[in-house]
Amino acid sequence: MLSWALATVIGAVLLTSVVSSVVSVGAHAITPVVGAAAQAAGPAASPLSSYDVDSLFRSDRPDAGANPQRVEAEAARILASGLTAGDVSPADRLYLAQQVATQTGLSQADAQKRVDDVIAREKATAAKAKQAADAARKATSELAIFTALAMLIGAFISSASAAYGGSLRDQY
């Protein structure tokens, strides 16, 4: 029973270290996406409600003298809302490209390419986070199966050893 208990403790320690390392990798991968969404949301509103309010006040004529922090926060909310839904809509992409062109002085085509590149990077980051979460789930399930198997083997060996030891005791 002592060897079985020791094997159980060692298995639990290994499980904890593997799961914590995989979860840590997943957390590092998803931090930029969550950070952008939290920054975009502000303290009192969700990203979607802020996004909806922003869409009410959009103009076809972007203001070159607009507050850069406001423009960046609005862009973050647009990206967070779009990526939460799966993809940024074409209208939002066009609006973001207009804002980038106005704020940076780039041509509309270069601004559109920059917006598309950022969206592609954010999608890749989200995909990596999903892969890390899937890897953590898979590693956890495999470790749970191996731990259960080790516990069953340990219990069988403990029972067989006890029976053998009891027969030796009775014999002497």
Secondary structure, DSSP 8 states (H G I E B T S, - for coil): -HHHHHHHHHHHHHHHHHHHHHHHHHHHHHHHHHHHHHHHHTTTS-HHHHHHHHHHT--SS--TTS-HHHHHHHHHHHHHHHHHHTS--HHHHHHHHHHHHHHH---HHHHHHHHHHHHHHHHHHHHHHHHHHHHHHHHHHHHHHHHHHHHHHHHHHHHHHHHHHHHHHHH-
